[in-house]
Amino acid sequence: MNAERYGSDAIVDLLDDLGIDLIPFAPGATFRGIHDSLIHRRPHAPEIIECLHEEISVAVAHGYAKATGKAAAVAIHDIVGLQHASMAIYNAWCDRVPLLLLGGSGPADAAKRRPWIDWIHTANIQATQVRDYTKWDDQPGSLSAAEESITRGVRLAQSAPQGPVYITIDTEIQEDGVDTSRPAFDPSLYSQAAAVAAPADAITEMVDRMLAAERPVIAVESVGRNQQAVDDLVAIAEHLRIPVIEVQRDYNRTELCFPTQHELNLTGVPLPEQPDLVVALEVRDVAVIPGANRASVVQVTTAAFGVKAWAADLQRIQPTEVLVHAEVSSALAQLRREIITRQPSQREPSSWSRALTDLVQSHRAEWRATAQRASAVITPAFLADRLDHATRDHDRVLANGSLHNWVHRLWHIDRSDRYLGSSGGAGLGYGLGASVGVGLAHRGTGRLVIDIQSDGDALMSPQALWTAAKHRVPLLVVMENNRQWGNSYVHAQKIAEARSRSVENIGIGTVIDDPPVDFAALARSFGIATTFTVSNPDDLDAVLTDAVAATLRGETVLVDVLTGEAGE
């Protein structure tokens, strides 16, 4: 190892040229060459973000990619590190997030392997572990091939539907010397593909149907985290007076697609009549839309571009009359132009539209009353209301969590970069790491990054708190500590009731209260100095005020909120 330049130096230079500005990892010997180059080629090298588990590393990159809107990289130790990372990779796959996963590997040349360790940590081919939930993988055999592979991988990760790619870089490629006269690889020669637009005749047919429908709704699950697409959707809905439903689940929503308090946002409100047209935008299962089974359905989706047979995230085949394979952001821009051309003035509200907007206002009044109702315990609705009150005057970013969709019922969120959605795959262990990634993206901006963190999810990856403390991440973690595996608790109750059995013991195996976890003490053990614990509703406002002030000073802050339902 006496060369002036090594393969890993060239790889790190390429990452810098590709705009990769940080790389989280838990260290591993199989990428020690890249690790060394990251240290010694600063400042022209991505920043190392130190993590204590590979699942956290990927989650940090996941959150960072969503916050910045560009691909993020992760370094992953060979087979065993990849096994740790696999859950988080699946989350990123389901969430359609562009990640460049760089895996180290023992020597591909078996004659160069050390006894035992290089053999048990080298696979043929290593990416088999995650091939079913990555867009593409490669195991290049030379430095030149690796440079091309990494460039291709970033381009593919960013193409619709976005997703993670996995590339294995052999230790020999990393650690072999490189001739200093060798020309530098130029990734600018390889363009990013343009967005996939809809055929003109498909746009015309969609507009025909939208203009002719008497009870249309737009259902949306994703606009690609694109603010222009949000603006286009708002303009279309307002111009034609069509209500919009965002697909929601108990695990949050994938992203913000439509302003939460817009008068045409019908999410969570039961329809008084069956719609006659559903325009479905990246909705993976239109069966979740009320009345869709009896309506004409027009679907715009990129799902067919990313089909895998192993994971069932594609969900059921969609019953549609018009199926358009295109990116929603492009289709919305096309629709907006044609709608305004064909109907220059805004359409008058129909009786259907007026009835729905009145219904929305009624439900919102009920939601506010529920959130503000006096109770001896802090309910999720009350916490959402008071957290909104404490943060609404700041430029806030909700990195994770929704308090069972109470945030969407109560908060005014109108930009795609202010709500970054759920994990995608509903895999526990996502929230803390992803929120650290979002906090890293917003260092020095003055924005208030918030993680509404469920306790069970936090207990899967609490070491992410150390990464937050280590890197001085400005982040407000509000722990929804209901001391239970909430989803399992509800399922235990439902199945007991369905079998006409007692619900007295449904807490067995589903509650986390004997002993309870002291999250404030846990956070302090990882180096987070500012923590609070609150259980009394009367104390919540003062605690949140102090916590927000500390976060805006640049601290990582944890507020452990002991929650319960009214009547408990």
C-alpha positions as CSV (number, residue, x, y, z in Angstrom):
1,M,0.0,0.0,0.0
2,N,2.6,2.6,-1.1
3,A,0.6,4.2,-4.0
4,E,-0.2,7.9,-4.1
5,R,-3.8,7.2,-5.0
6,Y,-6.1,4.2,-4.4
7,G,-9.3,2.9,-5.8
8,S,-11.3,4.1,-2.8
9,D,-9.9,7.7,-3.4
10,A,-11.4,7.6,-6.9
11,I,-14.7,6.3,-5.5
12,V,-14.9,9.1,-2.9
13,D,-14.1,11.7,-5.5
14,L,-16.9,10.3,-7.7
15,L,-19.4,10.5,-4.8
16,D,-18.4,14.2,-4.3
17,D,-18.9,14.8,-8.1
18,L,-22.3,13.2,-7.9
19,G,-23.4,15.6,-5.1
20,I,-23.3,13.1,-2.3
21,D,-22.6,15.4,0.7
22,L,-22.9,13.0,3.6
23,I,-22.6,9.2,4.2
24,P,-23.9,7.5,7.3
25,F,-22.5,4.2,8.4
26,A,-21.6,1.9,11.2
27,P,-17.9,1.0,10.5
28,G,-17.0,-2.3,8.9
29,A,-13.7,-3.8,7.7
30,T,-15.0,-4.5,4.2
31,F,-15.2,-0.8,3.4
32,R,-12.1,0.3,5.3
33,G,-10.6,1.7,2.1
34,I,-13.6,3.9,1.5
35,H,-13.6,4.9,5.2
36,D,-9.9,5.9,5.0
37,S,-10.5,7.9,1.8
38,L,-13.5,9.7,3.4
39,I,-11.3,10.8,6.3
40,H,-8.3,11.9,4.3
41,R,-9.8,13.5,1.2
42,R,-11.7,16.1,3.1
43,P,-13.1,18.7,2.5
44,H,-13.8,17.2,-0.9
45,A,-15.5,14.1,0.5
46,P,-19.0,13.4,1.9
47,E,-19.3,14.0,5.6
48,I,-19.2,10.9,7.8
49,I,-22.3,10.5,10.0
50,E,-21.5,8.0,12.7
51,C,-24.2,5.4,13.5
52,L,-24.4,2.5,15.9
53,H,-26.4,0.1,13.7
54,E,-26.8,-0.4,10.0
55,E,-30.6,-0.1,10.2
56,I,-30.1,3.4,11.6
57,S,-27.6,4.3,8.9
58,V,-30.1,3.6,6.2
59,A,-32.9,5.3,8.1
60,V,-30.7,8.5,8.4
61,A,-30.1,8.5,4.7
62,H,-33.8,7.8,4.1
63,G,-34.8,10.9,6.0
64,Y,-32.1,13.0,4.5
65,A,-33.1,12.0,1.0
66,K,-36.7,13.0,1.6
67,A,-35.7,16.3,3.2
68,T,-33.3,17.3,0.4
69,G,-35.0,15.8,-2.6
70,K,-31.9,14.1,-3.9
71,A,-30.2,10.7,-3.6
72,A,-28.4,9.9,-0.4
73,A,-25.7,7.3,0.2
74,V,-25.0,4.7,2.9
75,A,-21.9,2.5,3.4
76,I,-22.8,-1.0,4.6
77,H,-20.5,-3.7,5.9
78,D,-20.7,-6.9,3.8
79,I,-23.1,-9.8,4.6
80,V,-23.8,-9.2,8.3
81,G,-24.1,-5.4,8.0
82,L,-26.4,-5.9,5.1
83,Q,-28.6,-8.2,7.2
84,H,-28.9,-5.5,9.9
85,A,-29.8,-3.0,7.2
86,S,-32.3,-5.0,5.3
87,M,-35.4,-3.8,7.2
88,A,-34.6,-0.2,6.6
89,I,-33.9,-0.9,2.9
90,Y,-37.3,-2.4,2.6
91,N,-38.8,0.7,4.1
92,A,-37.0,2.8,1.5
93,W,-38.2,0.6,-1.3
94,C,-41.8,0.9,-0.2
95,D,-41.4,4.6,0.3
96,R,-39.9,5.1,-3.1
97,V,-36.8,6.9,-1.8
98,P,-33.5,7.2,-3.8
99,L,-30.7,5.6,-1.9
100,L,-27.2,4.6,-3.1
101,L,-26.2,1.6,-0.9
102,L,-22.5,0.9,-1.1
103,G,-21.7,-2.5,0.3
104,G,-18.2,-3.7,1.1
105,S,-17.1,-7.2,0.4
106,G,-14.2,-9.5,0.9
107,P,-12.0,-10.2,-2.1
108,A,-13.8,-11.7,-5.1
109,D,-10.6,-13.5,-5.9
110,A,-10.8,-16.4,-3.4
111,A,-7.0,-16.8,-3.5
112,K,-6.7,-13.5,-1.7
113,R,-9.1,-14.2,1.1
114,R,-8.0,-14.5,4.7
115,P,-9.0,-17.7,6.5
116,W,-12.5,-17.7,8.0
117,I,-13.6,-14.1,8.2
118,D,-13.2,-13.2,4.5
119,W,-15.0,-16.4,3.5
120,I,-18.1,-16.0,5.8
121,H,-18.4,-12.3,4.9
122,T,-18.2,-12.8,1.1
123,A,-21.2,-13.9,-1.0
124,N,-21.9,-14.8,-4.6
125,I,-23.7,-12.6,-5.2
126,Q,-24.1,-10.5,-2.1
127,A,-27.0,-8.4,-3.3
128,T,-29.2,-11.5,-3.4
129,Q,-30.2,-10.6,0.2
130,V,-31.9,-7.4,-0.9
131,R,-32.5,-7.9,-4.6
132,D,-36.2,-8.3,-4.2
133,Y,-36.6,-4.8,-2.7
134,T,-34.0,-2.8,-4.5
135,K,-34.3,-1.3,-8.0
136,W,-31.0,-2.6,-9.2
137,D,-27.8,-4.1,-8.0
138,D,-24.3,-4.7,-9.2
139,Q,-21.0,-6.3,-8.2
140,P,-18.4,-4.6,-10.5
141,G,-15.1,-6.3,-11.1
142,S,-12.8,-3.3,-11.6
143,L,-12.5,0.3,-10.6
144,S,-13.7,1.5,-14.0
145,A,-16.7,-0.7,-13.8
146,A,-17.4,0.5,-10.3
147,E,-17.3,4.1,-11.3
148,E,-19.8,3.4,-14.1
149,S,-21.9,1.3,-11.8
150,I,-22.2,4.0,-9.1
151,T,-23.1,6.6,-11.7
152,R,-25.7,4.3,-13.2
153,G,-27.0,3.5,-9.7
154,V,-27.6,7.1,-8.7
155,R,-29.4,7.8,-12.0
156,L,-31.6,4.7,-11.6
157,A,-32.4,5.5,-8.0
158,Q,-33.6,9.0,-9.0
159,S,-35.8,7.7,-11.9
160,A,-39.4,7.0,-11.3
161,P,-40.4,5.2,-9.3
162,Q,-37.5,6.1,-7.1
163,G,-35.9,3.6,-4.9
164,P,-32.7,2.1,-3.4
165,V,-29.9,0.5,-5.4
166,Y,-27.2,-1.8,-4.0
167,I,-23.6,-1.9,-5.3
168,T,-20.9,-4.1,-3.8
169,I,-17.3,-2.7,-4.0
170,D,-14.7,-5.4,-3.5
171,T,-11.9,-4.7,-1.0
172,E,-9.4,-5.2,-3.7
173,I,-11.0,-2.5,-5.9
174,Q,-10.9,-0.2,-2.9
175,E,-7.4,-0.9,-1.8
176,D,-5.4,-1.4,-5.0
177,G,-3.2,1.5,-6.1
178,V,-4.3,3.6,-9.1
179,D,-2.0,5.2,-11.7
180,T,-2.1,8.9,-10.9
181,S,-2.1,9.7,-14.7
182,R,-5.3,7.8,-15.1
183,P,-8.0,10.2,-16.4
184,A,-10.7,11.1,-13.8
185,F,-14.1,9.7,-14.4
186,D,-16.7,12.3,-15.5
187,P,-20.2,11.6,-14.3
188,S,-21.6,14.7,-16.0
189,L,-21.4,12.8,-19.3
190,Y,-24.4,10.7,-18.2
191,S,-27.7,12.6,-18.0
192,Q,-30.6,12.0,-15.6
193,A,-33.7,10.8,-17.5
194,A,-36.5,13.2,-18.0
195,A,-39.8,12.7,-16.2
196,V,-42.2,10.3,-17.8
197,A,-45.1,12.2,-19.3
198,A,-48.6,11.0,-20.2
199,P,-49.6,10.5,-23.8
200,A,-51.6,13.6,-25.0
201,D,-54.7,11.5,-25.9
202,A,-54.8,10.1,-22.3
203,I,-54.7,13.6,-20.9
204,T,-57.5,14.6,-23.2
205,E,-59.6,11.7,-22.1
206,M,-59.0,12.4,-18.4
207,V,-60.1,16.0,-18.9
208,D,-63.2,14.9,-20.8
209,R,-64.2,12.6,-17.9
210,M,-63.5,15.3,-15.2
211,L,-65.6,17.9,-17.0
212,A,-68.5,15.5,-17.6
213,A,-68.6,13.9,-14.1
214,E,-71.3,15.1,-11.7
215,R,-69.7,13.7,-8.5
216,P,-65.9,13.5,-9.1
217,V,-63.2,13.1,-6.5
218,I,-59.4,13.1,-6.8
219,A,-57.7,10.4,-4.7
220,V,-54.0,10.9,-4.2
221,E,-51.2,8.9,-2.5
222,S,-48.1,10.5,-4.0
223,V,-47.1,13.5,-6.0
224,G,-43.5,12.5,-5.8
225,R,-42.7,15.0,-3.0
226,N,-42.9,17.7,-5.6
227,Q,-44.2,21.1,-4.5
228,Q,-45.0,22.2,-8.1
229,A,-47.2,19.0,-8.3
230,V,-48.9,20.0,-5.1
231,D,-49.6,23.5,-6.5
232,D,-50.8,22.0,-9.8
233,L,-53.2,19.7,-7.9
234,V,-54.6,22.6,-5.9
235,A,-55.1,24.6,-9.1
236,I,-57.0,21.8,-10.8
237,A,-59.2,21.1,-7.7
238,E,-60.0,24.8,-7.3
239,H,-60.6,25.4,-11.0
240,L,-63.0,22.4,-11.4
241,R,-64.2,22.5,-7.7
242,I,-63.3,18.8,-7.3
243,P,-62.7,17.5,-3.7
244,V,-59.5,15.7,-3.0
245,I,-58.9,12.7,-0.7
246,E,-55.4,11.8,0.5
247,V,-54.9,8.1,1.1
248,Q,-54.3,7.7,4.9
249,R,-53.5,4.9,7.2
250,D,-52.8,4.3,10.9
251,Y,-49.1,4.4,10.0
252,N,-49.3,8.0,8.7
253,R,-49.4,9.1,5.1
254,T,-46.6,8.7,2.6
255,E,-46.3,12.5,2.1
256,L,-48.2,15.8,1.8
257,C,-50.1,15.9,-1.5
258,F,-52.7,18.6,-0.7
259,P,-53.0,21.3,1.9
260,T,-54.4,19.8,5.1
261,Q,-56.9,22.7,5.8
262,H,-58.0,23.4,2.3
263,E,-61.8,23.5,1.9
264,L,-61.7,20.8,-0.8
265,N,-59.6,18.4,1.3
266,L,-62.1,15.7,2.1
267,T,-59.6,13.3,3.8
268,G,-61.2,11.5,6.7
269,V,-64.7,12.7,5.9
270,P,-67.3,10.1,4.9
271,L,-68.9,10.8,1.5
272,P,-72.6,11.3,1.6
273,E,-73.1,9.9,-1.9
274,Q,-71.1,7.6,-4.2
275,P,-68.7,9.4,-6.5
276,D,-69.2,8.7,-10.2
277,L,-65.6,9.4,-11.1
278,V,-62.4,8.7,-9.1
279,V,-59.1,10.2,-10.5
280,A,-56.5,8.1,-8.7
281,L,-52.9,9.4,-8.5
282,E,-50.4,6.8,-7.5
283,V,-53.0,5.1,-5.4
284,R,-51.7,1.6,-4.9
285,D,-55.1,0.2,-4.0
286,V,-58.2,2.2,-5.0
287,A,-60.4,-0.1,-2.8
288,V,-59.4,2.2,0.1
289,I,-61.3,5.1,-1.6
290,P,-65.0,5.2,-0.5
291,G,-67.3,4.3,-3.3
292,A,-64.5,3.6,-5.8
293,N,-65.9,0.1,-6.5
294,R,-69.0,1.7,-8.1
295,A,-67.3,4.6,-9.9
296,S,-65.4,5.0,-13.1
297,V,-61.7,5.1,-12.2
298,V,-58.9,6.8,-14.0
299,Q,-55.4,5.9,-12.7
300,V,-52.1,7.6,-13.1
301,T,-49.2,5.5,-11.8
302,T,-45.6,4.5,-12.3
303,A,-46.2,1.2,-10.5
304,A,-45.6,-0.9,-13.6
305,F,-42.1,0.5,-13.9
306,G,-41.0,-1.0,-10.5
307,V,-42.7,-4.4,-10.3
308,K,-41.1,-7.1,-8.1
309,A,-42.6,-10.6,-7.6
310,W,-41.3,-11.1,-4.0
311,A,-42.8,-8.2,-2.1
312,A,-46.5,-7.6,-2.4
313,D,-46.3,-3.8,-2.1
314,L,-47.7,-3.6,-5.6
315,Q,-51.0,-4.7,-4.0
316,R,-54.0,-5.8,-6.0
317,I,-54.6,-5.2,-9.7
318,Q,-56.5,-2.0,-10.1
319,P,-60.0,-1.9,-11.7
320,T,-59.6,1.1,-14.0
321,E,-61.3,2.3,-17.1
322,V,-58.3,4.5,-18.1
323,L,-54.8,3.5,-17.0
324,V,-52.0,6.0,-17.6
325,H,-48.3,5.0,-17.0
326,A,-46.7,8.4,-16.2
327,E,-45.3,10.4,-13.3
328,V,-48.0,12.2,-11.4
329,S,-46.0,15.4,-11.4
330,S,-45.9,15.5,-15.2
331,A,-49.5,14.4,-15.6
332,L,-50.7,17.1,-13.3
333,A,-48.8,19.8,-15.2
334,Q,-50.3,18.5,-18.4
335,L,-53.8,18.3,-16.9
336,R,-53.6,21.8,-15.6
337,R,-52.7,23.3,-18.9
338,E,-55.4,21.5,-20.8
339,I,-58.1,22.2,-18.3
340,I,-57.4,25.9,-18.3
341,T,-57.3,25.9,-22.1
342,R,-60.7,24.2,-22.4
343,Q,-62.4,26.0,-19.5
344,P,-60.7,29.3,-18.9
345,S,-62.8,30.5,-16.0
346,Q,-63.3,28.6,-12.7
347,R,-66.3,26.3,-12.7
348,E,-69.1,27.2,-10.3
349,P,-69.4,24.9,-7.3
350,S,-71.9,22.1,-7.9
351,S,-74.4,21.0,-5.3
352,W,-72.1,18.0,-4.7
353,S,-69.1,20.3,-4.1
354,R,-71.0,22.7,-1.9
355,A,-72.3,19.8,0.2
356,L,-68.9,18.3,0.7
357,T,-67.2,21.6,1.7
358,D,-69.9,22.1,4.3
359,L,-69.4,18.6,5.5
360,V,-65.7,19.2,5.8
361,Q,-66.2,22.3,8.0
362,S,-68.5,20.4,10.3
363,H,-66.0,17.6,10.8
364,R,-63.2,20.0,11.4
365,A,-65.2,21.7,14.1
366,E,-65.8,18.3,15.7
367,W,-62.1,17.4,15.5
368,R,-61.1,20.7,17.2
369,A,-63.7,20.2,19.9
370,T,-62.4,16.6,20.6
371,A,-58.8,17.8,20.7
372,Q,-59.6,20.6,23.2
373,R,-61.9,18.6,25.4
374,A,-60.8,18.5,29.1
375,S,-59.3,15.2,30.2
376,A,-57.3,13.8,33.1
377,V,-54.8,12.3,30.6
378,I,-52.9,13.6,27.6
379,T,-54.7,12.2,24.6
380,P,-53.1,12.0,21.1
381,A,-55.6,14.6,19.9
382,F,-54.8,17.0,22.7
383,L,-51.0,16.5,22.2
384,A,-51.5,17.3,18.5
385,D,-53.4,20.4,19.3
386,R,-50.9,21.7,21.9
387,L,-47.9,20.8,19.8
388,D,-49.4,22.8,16.9
389,H,-49.9,25.7,19.3
390,A,-46.3,25.6,20.4
391,T,-44.8,25.3,16.9
392,R,-47.1,26.9,14.4
393,D,-45.3,30.3,14.4
394,H,-42.0,28.6,13.4
395,D,-40.9,27.3,10.1
396,R,-41.5,23.7,11.1
397,V,-40.8,20.4,9.4
398,L,-42.6,17.3,10.6
399,A,-40.0,14.6,9.9
400,N,-42.0,11.6,11.3
401,G,-45.3,10.8,13.0
402,S,-48.9,12.1,12.8
403,L,-50.5,11.1,16.2
404,H,-52.9,8.7,14.4
405,N,-53.7,11.4,11.8
406,W,-54.6,14.0,14.4
407,V,-51.9,16.2,13.0
408,H,-53.6,16.2,9.6
409,R,-57.0,17.0,11.1
410,L,-55.7,19.9,13.1
411,W,-52.5,21.4,11.7
412,H,-52.2,23.7,8.7
413,I,-49.6,22.1,6.4
414,D,-49.4,23.4,2.8
415,R,-46.0,22.5,1.5
416,S,-44.5,19.1,0.6
417,D,-41.3,19.9,2.6
418,R,-43.2,20.4,5.8
419,Y,-44.5,16.9,6.2
420,L,-42.2,14.0,5.2
421,G,-44.5,11.1,5.8
422,S,-44.1,7.6,7.1
423,S,-41.5,4.8,6.7
424,G,-43.2,3.3,3.6
425,G,-42.9,-0.4,4.7
426,A,-44.3,0.1,8.2
427,G,-41.2,-1.4,9.6
428,L,-40.4,-0.4,13.2
429,G,-37.2,1.3,13.9
430,Y,-37.5,4.1,11.3
431,G,-38.6,7.2,13.2
432,L,-35.5,8.3,15.2
433,G,-33.0,7.6,12.4
434,A,-35.0,9.2,9.7
435,S,-35.6,12.3,11.8
436,V,-31.9,12.6,12.5
437,G,-31.4,12.6,8.7
438,V,-34.0,15.4,8.3
439,G,-32.3,17.3,11.1
440,L,-29.0,17.0,9.4
441,A,-30.5,18.3,6.2
442,H,-31.7,21.4,8.0
443,R,-28.7,22.3,10.1
444,G,-28.1,26.0,10.1
445,T,-31.4,26.9,8.4
446,G,-33.4,27.9,11.5
447,R,-36.1,25.4,10.7
448,L,-37.7,23.5,13.5
449,V,-37.5,19.8,12.8
450,I,-40.0,17.7,14.8
451,D,-40.2,13.9,15.3
452,I,-43.5,12.7,16.8
453,Q,-42.0,9.5,17.9
454,S,-44.0,6.4,19.0
455,D,-42.4,4.5,21.9
456,G,-42.4,1.0,20.4
457,D,-40.7,2.2,17.2
458,A,-38.1,4.1,19.3
459,L,-37.2,1.0,21.2
460,M,-36.2,-0.8,18.0
461,S,-33.4,1.7,17.3
462,P,-32.7,3.9,20.4
463,Q,-29.0,4.2,19.4
464,A,-30.0,6.8,16.9
465,L,-30.2,9.3,19.8
466,W,-26.4,8.9,20.1
467,T,-26.0,9.9,16.5
468,A,-28.2,13.0,17.1
469,A,-26.1,13.9,20.1
470,K,-22.8,13.2,18.4
471,H,-23.5,15.4,15.4
472,R,-25.3,18.1,17.3
473,V,-28.5,17.7,15.3
474,P,-31.2,20.3,16.1
475,L,-34.2,18.0,16.6
476,L,-37.3,18.0,18.8
477,V,-38.3,14.4,19.6
478,V,-41.8,14.3,21.1
479,M,-42.3,10.8,22.4
480,E,-45.8,9.5,22.3
481,N,-45.3,7.1,25.2
482,N,-48.5,5.1,25.5
483,R,-46.5,2.2,27.0
484,Q,-47.8,-0.4,24.6
485,W,-47.4,-1.9,21.2
486,G,-50.4,0.1,20.1
487,N,-51.2,-1.7,16.8
488,S,-50.9,-5.1,18.5
489,Y,-53.0,-4.0,21.4
490,V,-55.8,-3.0,19.1
491,H,-55.6,-6.3,17.2
492,A,-55.7,-8.2,20.5
493,Q,-58.8,-6.4,21.4
494,K,-60.5,-6.9,18.1
495,I,-59.8,-10.6,17.9
496,A,-60.9,-11.2,21.5
497,E,-64.2,-9.4,20.8
498,A,-64.6,-11.3,17.5
499,R,-64.3,-14.5,19.5
500,S,-66.6,-13.3,22.3
501,R,-63.7,-13.5,24.8
502,S,-62.7,-11.3,27.6
503,V,-60.6,-8.3,26.9
504,E,-59.3,-8.2,30.4
505,N,-55.9,-9.7,29.6
506,I,-55.2,-8.3,26.1
507,G,-52.3,-6.4,27.6
508,I,-50.3,-9.6,27.9
509,G,-47.5,-9.4,25.3
510,T,-48.7,-6.0,24.1
511,V,-47.9,-3.5,26.8
512,I,-44.5,-2.0,27.9
513,D,-45.2,-1.0,31.5
514,D,-43.6,-3.6,33.8
515,P,-41.1,-2.0,34.0
516,P,-41.9,1.2,32.1
517,V,-39.1,2.7,30.0
518,D,-37.7,6.0,31.2
519,F,-37.1,7.7,27.8
520,A,-35.7,10.8,29.3
521,A,-33.0,8.9,31.2
522,L,-32.4,6.8,28.1
523,A,-31.8,9.9,26.0
524,R,-29.4,11.4,28.7
525,S,-27.4,8.1,28.6
526,F,-26.8,8.7,24.9
527,G,-25.6,12.3,25.5
528,I,-28.8,14.3,25.1
529,A,-28.8,16.9,27.9
530,T,-32.2,18.5,27.5
531,T,-35.0,16.2,28.3
532,F,-38.5,16.5,29.8
533,T,-41.1,14.1,31.1
534,V,-44.8,15.2,31.3
535,S,-48.0,13.4,32.1
536,N,-50.3,16.2,33.3
537,P,-52.2,18.0,30.5
538,D,-51.8,21.3,32.5
539,D,-48.0,21.1,32.3
540,L,-47.8,20.4,28.6
541,D,-47.8,23.9,27.2
542,A,-44.9,25.1,29.4
543,V,-42.8,22.0,28.7
544,L,-43.3,22.3,24.9
545,T,-42.5,26.1,25.0
546,D,-39.1,25.3,26.8
547,A,-38.4,22.4,24.4
548,V,-39.0,24.4,21.3
549,A,-36.7,27.2,22.5
550,A,-33.9,24.7,23.3
551,T,-34.3,23.0,19.8
552,L,-34.1,26.4,18.1
553,R,-30.8,27.0,20.0
554,G,-29.5,24.0,18.1
555,E,-30.0,21.2,20.6
556,T,-31.4,17.7,20.3
557,V,-34.4,17.7,22.8
558,L,-36.5,14.8,23.9
559,V,-40.0,15.3,25.5
560,D,-41.4,12.1,27.0
561,V,-45.1,12.5,26.9
562,L,-47.1,9.9,28.8
563,T,-50.3,9.6,26.8
564,G,-53.6,7.8,27.2
565,E,-57.1,7.8,25.9
566,A,-59.8,9.8,27.7
567,G,-61.4,7.6,30.4
568,E,-58.3,5.5,31.0
